[in-house]
Structure formats: C-alpha cells, structure tokens
C-alpha cells in the first residue's frame, strides 16, 4: 500500500532459504492479469501443486 492508500503491489511468495527475501507482483501487472481473467471464458488445464 502507498501512503495514500493505493495498492502498489502484492507479496506472493517468500524465499525458503533467505528469510528477509520476498517476491511481489506490481499493481500494474496485477491489473493486467485481473482484466484478462475477468473476460476469460476458455477452460484451462489444472495441475498438481507440489509442496
């Protein structure tokens, strides 16, 4: 969040080996993905997630 309350990005993961490292997506990238998803109507394949 910015100091004026706007979304700047979203933390999506952290490093398993470096406790002070995180990974984030910028708000502009998230907006693009959300817009694509809002209009998507084609089924997609799912896959197993490994831990």
PDBQT receptor file of N, H, CA, C and O in Angstrom, charges set to zero:
ATOM      1  N   UNK A   1       0.842  -1.175   0.000  1.00  0.00    +0.000 N 
ATOM      2  CA  UNK A   1       0.000   0.000   0.000  1.00  0.00    +0.000 C 
ATOM      3  C   UNK A   1       0.892   1.244   0.000  1.00  0.00    +0.000 C 
ATOM      4  O   UNK A   1       1.949   1.283   0.629  1.00  0.00    +0.000 OA
ATOM      5  N   UNK A   2       0.429   2.239  -0.718  1.00  0.00    +0.000 N 
ATOM      6  H   UNK A   2      -0.430   2.207  -1.229  1.00  0.00    +0.000 HD
ATOM      7  CA  UNK A   2       1.130   3.517  -0.708  1.00  0.00    +0.000 C 
ATOM      8  C   UNK A   2       0.664   4.328   0.489  1.00  0.00    +0.000 C 
ATOM      9  O   UNK A   2      -0.291   3.946   1.165  1.00  0.00    +0.000 OA
ATOM     10  N   UNK A   3       1.322   5.428   0.751  1.00  0.00    +0.000 N 
ATOM     11  H   UNK A   3       2.097   5.738   0.201  1.00  0.00    +0.000 HD
ATOM     12  CA  UNK A   3       0.936   6.246   1.903  1.00  0.00    +0.000 C 
ATOM     13  C   UNK A   3      -0.443   6.875   1.736  1.00  0.00    +0.000 C 
ATOM     14  O   UNK A   3      -1.050   7.293   2.721  1.00  0.00    +0.000 OA
ATOM     15  N   UNK A   4      -0.952   6.950   0.491  1.00  0.00    +0.000 N 
ATOM     16  H   UNK A   4      -0.459   6.611  -0.310  1.00  0.00    +0.000 HD
ATOM     17  CA  UNK A   4      -2.298   7.499   0.290  1.00  0.00    +0.000 C 
ATOM     18  C   UNK A   4      -3.356   6.415   0.116  1.00  0.00    +0.000 C 
ATOM     19  O   UNK A   4      -4.476   6.705  -0.304  1.00  0.00    +0.000 OA
ATOM     20  N   UNK A   5      -3.005   5.152   0.439  1.00  0.00    +0.000 N 
ATOM     21  H   UNK A   5      -2.094   4.916   0.780  1.00  0.00    +0.000 HD
ATOM     22  CA  UNK A   5      -3.978   4.065   0.452  1.00  0.00    +0.000 C 
ATOM     23  C   UNK A   5      -4.185   3.324  -0.847  1.00  0.00    +0.000 C 
ATOM     24  O   UNK A   5      -5.097   2.503  -0.949  1.00  0.00    +0.000 OA
ATOM     25  N   UNK A   6      -3.362   3.591  -1.843  1.00  0.00    +0.000 N 
ATOM     26  H   UNK A   6      -2.621   4.258  -1.761  1.00  0.00    +0.000 HD
ATOM     27  CA  UNK A   6      -3.472   2.889  -3.119  1.00  0.00    +0.000 C 
ATOM     28  C   UNK A   6      -2.672   1.586  -3.078  1.00  0.00    +0.000 C 
ATOM     29  O   UNK A   6      -1.675   1.482  -2.364  1.00  0.00    +0.000 OA
ATOM     30  N   UNK A   7      -3.118   0.601  -3.847  1.00  0.00    +0.000 N 
ATOM     31  H   UNK A   7      -3.929   0.685  -4.426  1.00  0.00    +0.000 HD
ATOM     32  CA  UNK A   7      -2.380  -0.648  -3.913  1.00  0.00    +0.000 C 
ATOM     33  C   UNK A   7      -1.168  -0.482  -4.824  1.00  0.00    +0.000 C 
ATOM     34  O   UNK A   7      -1.303  -0.056  -5.971  1.00  0.00    +0.000 OA
ATOM     35  N   UNK A   8       0.004  -0.814  -4.318  1.00  0.00    +0.000 N 
ATOM     36  H   UNK A   8       0.114  -1.160  -3.386  1.00  0.00    +0.000 HD
ATOM     37  CA  UNK A   8       1.236  -0.712  -5.079  1.00  0.00    +0.000 C 
ATOM     38  C   UNK A   8       1.644  -2.074  -5.633  1.00  0.00    +0.000 C 
ATOM     39  O   UNK A   8       2.318  -2.161  -6.659  1.00  0.00    +0.000 OA
ATOM     40  N   UNK A   9       1.233  -3.121  -4.952  1.00  0.00    +0.000 N 
ATOM     41  H   UNK A   9       0.685  -3.050  -4.118  1.00  0.00    +0.000 HD
ATOM     42  CA  UNK A   9       1.580  -4.472  -5.375  1.00  0.00    +0.000 C 
ATOM     43  C   UNK A   9       1.105  -5.475  -4.352  1.00  0.00    +0.000 C 
ATOM     44  O   UNK A   9       0.443  -5.119  -3.377  1.00  0.00    +0.000 OA
ATOM     45  N   UNK A  10       1.449  -6.743  -4.578  1.00  0.00    +0.000 N 
ATOM     46  H   UNK A  10       1.987  -7.032  -5.370  1.00  0.00    +0.000 HD
ATOM     47  CA  UNK A  10       1.024  -7.799  -3.671  1.00  0.00    +0.000 C 
ATOM     48  C   UNK A  10       2.177  -8.773  -3.485  1.00  0.00    +0.000 C 
ATOM     49  O   UNK A  10       2.748  -9.266  -4.458  1.00  0.00    +0.000 OA
ATOM     50  N   UNK A  11       2.514  -9.046  -2.234  1.00  0.00    +0.000 N 
ATOM     51  H   UNK A  11       2.050  -8.645  -1.444  1.00  0.00    +0.000 HD
ATOM     52  CA  UNK A  11       3.534 -10.047  -1.929  1.00  0.00    +0.000 C 
ATOM     53  C   UNK A  11       2.913 -11.407  -2.192  1.00  0.00    +0.000 C 
ATOM     54  O   UNK A  11       1.831 -11.710  -1.689  1.00  0.00    +0.000 OA
ATOM     55  N   UNK A  12       3.602 -12.233  -2.987  1.00  0.00    +0.000 N 
ATOM     56  H   UNK A  12       4.481 -11.987  -3.396  1.00  0.00    +0.000 HD
ATOM     57  CA  UNK A  12       3.007 -13.513  -3.375  1.00  0.00    +0.000 C 
ATOM     58  C   UNK A  12       3.815 -14.727  -2.913  1.00  0.00    +0.000 C 
ATOM     59  O   UNK A  12       3.328 -15.855  -2.988  1.00  0.00    +0.000 OA
ATOM     60  N   UNK A  13       5.031 -14.509  -2.439  1.00  0.00    +0.000 N 
ATOM     61  H   UNK A  13       5.426 -13.592  -2.378  1.00  0.00    +0.000 HD
ATOM     62  CA  UNK A  13       5.854 -15.651  -2.006  1.00  0.00    +0.000 C 
ATOM     63  C   UNK A  13       6.999 -15.141  -1.146  1.00  0.00    +0.000 C 
ATOM     64  O   UNK A  13       7.302 -13.948  -1.123  1.00  0.00    +0.000 OA
ATOM     65  N   UNK A  14       7.617 -16.060  -0.452  1.00  0.00    +0.000 N 
ATOM     66  H   UNK A  14       7.370 -17.029  -0.471  1.00  0.00    +0.000 HD
ATOM     67  CA  UNK A  14       8.830 -15.734   0.294  1.00  0.00    +0.000 C 
ATOM     68  C   UNK A  14       9.871 -16.788   0.002  1.00  0.00    +0.000 C 
ATOM     69  O   UNK A  14       9.549 -17.909  -0.389  1.00  0.00    +0.000 OA
ATOM     70  N   UNK A  15      11.101 -16.424   0.193  1.00  0.00    +0.000 N 
ATOM     71  H   UNK A  15      11.363 -15.513   0.511  1.00  0.00    +0.000 HD
ATOM     72  CA  UNK A  15      12.190 -17.353  -0.042  1.00  0.00    +0.000 C 
ATOM     73  C   UNK A  15      12.253 -18.381   1.077  1.00  0.00    +0.000 C 
ATOM     74  O   UNK A  15      12.109 -18.044   2.253  1.00  0.00    +0.000 OA
ATOM     75  N   UNK A  16      12.468 -19.621   0.707  1.00  0.00    +0.000 N 
ATOM     76  H   UNK A  16      12.585 -19.894  -0.248  1.00  0.00    +0.000 HD
ATOM     77  CA  UNK A  16      12.611 -20.680   1.706  1.00  0.00    +0.000 C 
ATOM     78  C   UNK A  16      14.005 -20.674   2.323  1.00  0.00    +0.000 C 
ATOM     79  O   UNK A  16      14.212 -21.223   3.405  1.00  0.00    +0.000 OA
ATOM     80  N   UNK A  17      14.954 -20.055   1.635  1.00  0.00    +0.000 N 
ATOM     81  H   UNK A  17      14.786 -19.609   0.756  1.00  0.00    +0.000 HD
ATOM     82  CA  UNK A  17      16.340 -20.072   2.115  1.00  0.00    +0.000 C 
ATOM     83  C   UNK A  17      16.843 -18.727   2.622  1.00  0.00    +0.000 C 
ATOM     84  O   UNK A  17      17.862 -18.674   3.312  1.00  0.00    +0.000 OA
ATOM     85  N   UNK A  18      16.155 -17.644   2.297  1.00  0.00    +0.000 N 
ATOM     86  H   UNK A  18      15.328 -17.687   1.736  1.00  0.00    +0.000 HD
ATOM     87  CA  UNK A  18      16.554 -16.308   2.734  1.00  0.00    +0.000 C 
ATOM     88  C   UNK A  18      15.357 -15.643   3.426  1.00  0.00    +0.000 C 
ATOM     89  O   UNK A  18      14.464 -15.133   2.749  1.00  0.00    +0.000 OA
ATOM     90  N   UNK A  19      15.327 -15.641   4.747  1.00  0.00    +0.000 N 
ATOM     91  H   UNK A  19      16.053 -16.055   5.297  1.00  0.00    +0.000 HD
ATOM     92  CA  UNK A  19      14.145 -15.174   5.472  1.00  0.00    +0.000 C 
ATOM     93  C   UNK A  19      13.766 -13.708   5.224  1.00  0.00    +0.000 C 
ATOM     94  O   UNK A  19      12.617 -13.324   5.447  1.00  0.00    +0.000 OA
ATOM     95  N   UNK A  20      14.706 -12.899   4.771  1.00  0.00    +0.000 N 
ATOM     96  H   UNK A  20      15.638 -13.211   4.590  1.00  0.00    +0.000 HD
ATOM     97  CA  UNK A  20      14.415 -11.487   4.510  1.00  0.00    +0.000 C 
ATOM     98  C   UNK A  20      14.049 -11.214   3.059  1.00  0.00    +0.000 C 
ATOM     99  O   UNK A  20      13.970 -10.054   2.654  1.00  0.00    +0.000 OA
ATOM    100  N   UNK A  21      13.823 -12.266   2.264  1.00  0.00    +0.000 N 
ATOM    101  H   UNK A  21      13.888 -13.208   2.594  1.00  0.00    +0.000 HD
ATOM    102  CA  UNK A  21      13.514 -12.083   0.847  1.00  0.00    +0.000 C 
ATOM    103  C   UNK A  21      12.077 -12.482   0.558  1.00  0.00    +0.000 C 
ATOM    104  O   UNK A  21      11.626 -13.566   0.930  1.00  0.00    +0.000 OA
ATOM    105  N   UNK A  22      11.371 -11.584  -0.111  1.00  0.00    +0.000 N 
ATOM    106  H   UNK A  22      11.737 -10.704  -0.413  1.00  0.00    +0.000 HD
ATOM    107  CA  UNK A  22      10.007 -11.859  -0.541  1.00  0.00    +0.000 C 
ATOM    108  C   UNK A  22       9.867 -11.529  -2.017  1.00  0.00    +0.000 C 
ATOM    109  O   UNK A  22      10.708 -10.832  -2.586  1.00  0.00    +0.000 OA
ATOM    110  N   UNK A  23       8.824 -12.021  -2.627  1.00  0.00    +0.000 N 
ATOM    111  H   UNK A  23       8.141 -12.587  -2.165  1.00  0.00    +0.000 HD
ATOM    112  CA  UNK A  23       8.577 -11.794  -4.051  1.00  0.00    +0.000 C 
ATOM    113  C   UNK A  23       7.205 -11.159  -4.197  1.00  0.00    +0.000 C 
ATOM    114  O   UNK A  23       6.248 -11.564  -3.536  1.00  0.00    +0.000 OA
ATOM    115  N   UNK A  24       7.116 -10.167  -5.064  1.00  0.00    +0.000 N 
ATOM    116  H   UNK A  24       7.893  -9.839  -5.601  1.00  0.00    +0.000 HD
ATOM    117  CA  UNK A  24       5.858  -9.433  -5.195  1.00  0.00    +0.000 C 
ATOM    118  C   UNK A  24       5.532  -9.177  -6.656  1.00  0.00    +0.000 C 
ATOM    119  O   UNK A  24       6.412  -9.183  -7.516  1.00  0.00    +0.000 OA
ATOM    120  N   UNK A  25       4.251  -8.951  -6.920  1.00  0.00    +0.000 N 
ATOM    121  H   UNK A  25       3.536  -8.945  -6.221  1.00  0.00    +0.000 HD
ATOM    122  CA  UNK A  25       3.768  -8.541  -8.237  1.00  0.00    +0.000 C 
ATOM    123  C   UNK A  25       3.357  -7.078  -8.144  1.00  0.00    +0.000 C 
ATOM    124  O   UNK A  25       2.671  -6.681  -7.202  1.00  0.00    +0.000 OA
ATOM    125  N   UNK A  26       3.773  -6.281  -9.114  1.00  0.00    +0.000 N 
ATOM    126  H   UNK A  26       4.331  -6.603  -9.879  1.00  0.00    +0.000 HD
ATOM    127  CA  UNK A  26       3.425  -4.863  -9.136  1.00  0.00    +0.000 C 
ATOM    128  C   UNK A  26       1.948  -4.682  -9.477  1.00  0.00    +0.000 C 
ATOM    129  O   UNK A  26       1.359  -5.508 -10.175  1.00  0.00    +0.000 OA
ATOM    130  N   UNK A  27       1.363  -3.611  -8.987  1.00  0.00    +0.000 N 
ATOM    131  H   UNK A  27       1.841  -2.940  -8.420  1.00  0.00    +0.000 HD
ATOM    132  CA  UNK A  27      -0.058  -3.339  -9.202  1.00  0.00    +0.000 C 
ATOM    133  C   UNK A  27      -0.410  -3.279 -10.683  1.00  0.00    +0.000 C 
ATOM    134  O   UNK A  27      -1.461  -3.783 -11.080  1.00  0.00    +0.000 OA
ATOM    135  N   UNK A  28       0.437  -2.679 -11.506  1.00  0.00    +0.000 N 
ATOM    136  H   UNK A  28       1.290  -2.270 -11.184  1.00  0.00    +0.000 HD
ATOM    137  CA  UNK A  28       0.152  -2.609 -12.948  1.00  0.00    +0.000 C 
ATOM    138  C   UNK A  28       0.045  -4.007 -13.558  1.00  0.00    +0.000 C 
ATOM    139  O   UNK A  28      -0.826  -4.256 -14.392  1.00  0.00    +0.000 OA
ATOM    140  N   UNK A  29       0.916  -4.904 -13.149  1.00  0.00    +0.000 N 
ATOM    141  H   UNK A  29       1.623  -4.702 -12.471  1.00  0.00    +0.000 HD
ATOM    142  CA  UNK A  29       0.877  -6.284 -13.654  1.00  0.00    +0.000 C 
ATOM    143  C   UNK A  29      -0.389  -6.985 -13.170  1.00  0.00    +0.000 C 
ATOM    144  O   UNK A  29      -1.032  -7.706 -13.933  1.00  0.00    +0.000 OA
ATOM    145  N   UNK A  30      -0.745  -6.776 -11.912  1.00  0.00    +0.000 N 
ATOM    146  H   UNK A  30      -0.222  -6.191 -11.292  1.00  0.00    +0.000 HD
ATOM    147  CA  UNK A  30      -1.955  -7.393 -11.374  1.00  0.00    +0.000 C 
ATOM    148  C   UNK A  30      -3.207  -6.898 -12.091  1.00  0.00    +0.000 C 
ATOM    149  O   UNK A  30      -4.122  -7.679 -12.352  1.00  0.00    +0.000 OA
ATOM    150  N   UNK A  31      -3.253  -5.610 -12.411  1.00  0.00    +0.000 N 
ATOM    151  H   UNK A  31      -2.510  -4.975 -12.199  1.00  0.00    +0.000 HD
ATOM    152  CA  UNK A  31      -4.397  -5.066 -13.142  1.00  0.00    +0.000 C 
ATOM    153  C   UNK A  31      -4.559  -5.754 -14.488  1.00  0.00    +0.000 C 
ATOM    154  O   UNK A  31      -5.670  -6.097 -14.893  1.00  0.00    +0.000 OA
ATOM    155  N   UNK A  32      -3.438  -5.952 -15.180  1.00  0.00    +0.000 N 
ATOM    156  H   UNK A  32      -2.535  -5.674 -14.852  1.00  0.00    +0.000 HD
ATOM    157  CA  UNK A  32      -3.472  -6.625 -16.486  1.00  0.00    +0.000 C 
ATOM    158  C   UNK A  32      -3.993  -8.049 -16.340  1.00  0.00    +0.000 C 
ATOM    159  O   UNK A  32      -4.852  -8.476 -17.111  1.00  0.00    +0.000 OA
ATOM    160  N   UNK A  33      -3.482  -8.782 -15.362  1.00  0.00    +0.000 N 
ATOM    161  H   UNK A  33      -2.784  -8.435 -14.736  1.00  0.00    +0.000 HD
ATOM    162  CA  UNK A  33      -3.930 -10.163 -15.150  1.00  0.00    +0.000 C 
ATOM    163  C   UNK A  33      -5.404 -10.224 -14.760  1.00  0.00    +0.000 C 
ATOM    164  O   UNK A  33      -6.136 -11.094 -15.233  1.00  0.00    +0.000 OA
ATOM    165  N   UNK A  34      -5.840  -9.308 -13.905  1.00  0.00    +0.000 N 
ATOM    166  H   UNK A  34      -5.245  -8.601 -13.521  1.00  0.00    +0.000 HD
ATOM    167  CA  UNK A  34      -7.242  -9.294 -13.479  1.00  0.00    +0.000 C 
ATOM    168  C   UNK A  34      -8.160  -8.992 -14.658  1.00  0.00    +0.000 C 
ATOM    169  O   UNK A  34      -9.226  -9.593 -14.789  1.00  0.00    +0.000 OA
ATOM    170  N   UNK A  35      -7.751  -8.070 -15.508  1.00  0.00    +0.000 N 
ATOM    171  H   UNK A  35      -6.885  -7.582 -15.402  1.00  0.00    +0.000 HD
ATOM    172  CA  UNK A  35      -8.571  -7.733 -16.679  1.00  0.00    +0.000 C 
ATOM    173  C   UNK A  35      -8.683  -8.927 -17.621  1.00  0.00    +0.000 C 
ATOM    174  O   UNK A  35      -9.757  -9.197 -18.157  1.00  0.00    +0.000 OA
ATOM    175  N   UNK A  36      -7.587  -9.636 -17.822  1.00  0.00    +0.000 N 
ATOM    176  H   UNK A  36      -6.714  -9.416 -17.387  1.00  0.00    +0.000 HD
ATOM    177  CA  UNK A  36      -7.616 -10.815 -18.684  1.00  0.00    +0.000 C 
ATOM    178  C   UNK A  36      -8.523 -11.881 -18.084  1.00  0.00    +0.000 C 
ATOM    179  O   UNK A  36      -9.301 -12.508 -18.803  1.00  0.00    +0.000 OA
ATOM    180  N   UNK A  37      -8.433 -12.092 -16.785  1.00  0.00    +0.000 N 
ATOM    181  H   UNK A  37      -7.801 -11.583 -16.200  1.00  0.00    +0.000 HD
ATOM    182  CA  UNK A  37      -9.243 -13.106 -16.125  1.00  0.00    +0.000 C 
ATOM    183  C   UNK A  37     -10.727 -12.769 -16.099  1.00  0.00    +0.000 C 
ATOM    184  O   UNK A  37     -11.575 -13.661 -16.141  1.00  0.00    +0.000 OA
ATOM    185  N   UNK A  38     -11.031 -11.491 -16.031  1.00  0.00    +0.000 N 
ATOM    186  H   UNK A  38     -10.342 -10.767 -15.997  1.00  0.00    +0.000 HD
ATOM    187  CA  UNK A  38     -12.437 -11.078 -15.975  1.00  0.00    +0.000 C 
ATOM    188  C   UNK A  38     -13.196 -11.457 -17.239  1.00  0.00    +0.000 C 
ATOM    189  O   UNK A  38     -14.403 -11.694 -17.191  1.00  0.00    +0.000 OA
ATOM    190  N   UNK A  39     -12.508 -11.513 -18.352  1.00  0.00    +0.000 N 
ATOM    191  H   UNK A  39     -11.527 -11.320 -18.391  1.00  0.00    +0.000 HD
ATOM    192  CA  UNK A  39     -13.162 -11.804 -19.627  1.00  0.00    +0.000 C 
ATOM    193  C   UNK A  39     -12.840 -13.205 -20.155  1.00  0.00    +0.000 C 
ATOM    194  O   UNK A  39     -13.327 -13.589 -21.219  1.00  0.00    +0.000 OA
ATOM    195  N   UNK A  40     -12.029 -13.966 -19.427  1.00  0.00    +0.000 N 
ATOM    196  H   UNK A  40     -11.633 -13.654 -18.564  1.00  0.00    +0.000 HD
ATOM    197  CA  UNK A  40     -11.643 -15.301 -19.882  1.00  0.00    +0.000 C 
ATOM    198  C   UNK A  40     -12.842 -16.253 -19.773  1.00  0.00    +0.000 C 
ATOM    199  O   UNK A  40     -13.526 -16.293 -18.751  1.00  0.00    +0.000 OA
ATOM    200  N   UNK A  41     -13.081 -17.013 -20.841  1.00  0.00    +0.000 N 
ATOM    201  H   UNK A  41     -12.525 -16.980 -21.672  1.00  0.00    +0.000 HD
ATOM    202  CA  UNK A  41     -14.177 -17.980 -20.809  1.00  0.00    +0.000 C 
ATOM    203  C   UNK A  41     -13.775 -19.335 -21.389  1.00  0.00    +0.000 C 
ATOM    204  O   UNK A  41     -14.622 -20.192 -21.642  1.00  0.00    +0.000 OA
ATOM    205  N   UNK A  42     -12.481 -19.513 -21.592  1.00  0.00    +0.000 N 
ATOM    206  H   UNK A  42     -11.793 -18.818 -21.385  1.00  0.00    +0.000 HD
ATOM    207  CA  UNK A  42     -11.973 -20.778 -22.101  1.00  0.00    +0.000 C 
ATOM    208  C   UNK A  42     -11.455 -21.619 -20.934  1.00  0.00    +0.000 C 
ATOM    209  O   UNK A  42     -10.632 -21.139 -20.155  1.00  0.00    +0.000 OA
ATOM    210  N   UNK A  43     -11.919 -22.857 -20.796  1.00  0.00    +0.000 N 
ATOM    211  H   UNK A  43     -12.588 -23.247 -21.429  1.00  0.00    +0.000 HD
ATOM    212  CA  UNK A  43     -11.408 -23.720 -19.716  1.00  0.00    +0.000 C 
ATOM    213  C   UNK A  43      -9.903 -23.921 -19.837  1.00  0.00    +0.000 C 
ATOM    214  O   UNK A  43      -9.356 -23.952 -20.939  1.00  0.00    +0.000 OA
ATOM    215  N   UNK A  44      -9.248 -24.057 -18.704  1.00  0.00    +0.000 N 
ATOM    216  H   UNK A  44      -9.692 -24.032 -17.808  1.00  0.00    +0.000 HD
ATOM    217  CA  UNK A  44      -7.809 -24.307 -18.674  1.00  0.00    +0.000 C 
ATOM    218  C   UNK A  44      -7.534 -25.590 -17.912  1.00  0.00    +0.000 C 
ATOM    219  O   UNK A  44      -8.322 -26.004 -17.062  1.00  0.00    +0.000 OA
ATOM    220  N   UNK A  45      -6.423 -26.207 -18.222  1.00  0.00    +0.000 N 
ATOM    221  H   UNK A  45      -5.783 -25.871 -18.912  1.00  0.00    +0.000 HD
ATOM    222  CA  UNK A  45      -5.996 -27.434 -17.557  1.00  0.00    +0.000 C 
ATOM    223  C   UNK A  45      -5.450 -27.090 -16.170  1.00  0.00    +0.000 C 
ATOM    224  O   UNK A  45      -4.735 -26.100 -16.013  1.00  0.00    +0.000 OA
ATOM    225  N   UNK A  46      -5.779 -27.890 -15.178  1.00  0.00    +0.000 N 
ATOM    226  H   UNK A  46      -6.359 -28.695 -15.305  1.00  0.00    +0.000 HD
ATOM    227  CA  UNK A  46      -5.200 -27.721 -13.846  1.00  0.00    +0.000 C 
ATOM    228  C   UNK A  46      -4.100 -28.757 -13.678  1.00  0.00    +0.000 C 
ATOM    229  O   UNK A  46      -4.050 -29.750 -14.404  1.00  0.00    +0.000 OA
ATOM    230  N   UNK A  47      -3.231 -28.518 -12.725  1.00  0.00    +0.000 N 
ATOM    231  H   UNK A  47      -3.272 -27.711 -12.135  1.00  0.00    +0.000 HD
ATOM    232  CA  UNK A  47      -2.164 -29.483 -12.479  1.00  0.00    +0.000 C 
ATOM    233  C   UNK A  47      -1.909 -29.564 -10.986  1.00  0.00    +0.000 C 
ATOM    234  O   UNK A  47      -2.305 -28.672 -10.235  1.00  0.00    +0.000 OA
ATOM    235  N   UNK A  48      -1.263 -30.606 -10.562  1.00  0.00    +0.000 N 
ATOM    236  H   UNK A  48      -0.941 -31.330 -11.171  1.00  0.00    +0.000 HD
ATOM    237  CA  UNK A  48      -0.957 -30.795  -9.152  1.00  0.00    +0.000 C 
ATOM    238  C   UNK A  48       0.080 -29.765  -8.710  1.00  0.00    +0.000 C 
ATOM    239  O   UNK A  48       0.955 -29.373  -9.481  1.00  0.00    +0.000 OA
ATOM    240  N   UNK A  49      -0.035 -29.342  -7.473  1.00  0.00    +0.000 N 
ATOM    241  H   UNK A  49      -0.746 -29.661  -6.847  1.00  0.00    +0.000 HD
ATOM    242  CA  UNK A  49       0.910 -28.402  -6.897  1.00  0.00    +0.000 C 
ATOM    243  C   UNK A  49       1.785 -29.179  -5.926  1.00  0.00    +0.000 C 
ATOM    244  O   UNK A  49       1.274 -29.909  -5.077  1.00  0.00    +0.000 OA
ATOM    245  N   UNK A  50       3.091 -29.028  -6.044  1.00  0.00    +0.000 N 
ATOM    246  H   UNK A  50       3.507 -28.435  -6.733  1.00  0.00    +0.000 HD
ATOM    247  CA  UNK A  50       3.997 -29.725  -5.133  1.00  0.00    +0.000 C 
ATOM    248  C   UNK A  50       4.414 -28.789  -4.015  1.00  0.00    +0.000 C 
ATOM    249  O   UNK A  50       4.552 -27.583  -4.220  1.00  0.00    +0.000 OA
ATOM    250  N   UNK A  51       4.607 -29.338  -2.864  1.00  0.00    +0.000 N 
ATOM    251  H   UNK A  51       4.494 -30.318  -2.698  1.00  0.00    +0.000 HD
ATOM    252  CA  UNK A  51       4.997 -28.530  -1.697  1.00  0.00    +0.000 C 
ATOM    253  C   UNK A  51       6.486 -28.422  -1.592  1.00  0.00    +0.000 C 
ATOM    254  O   UNK A  51       6.995 -27.780  -0.673  1.00  0.00    +0.000 OA
TER     255      UNK A  51
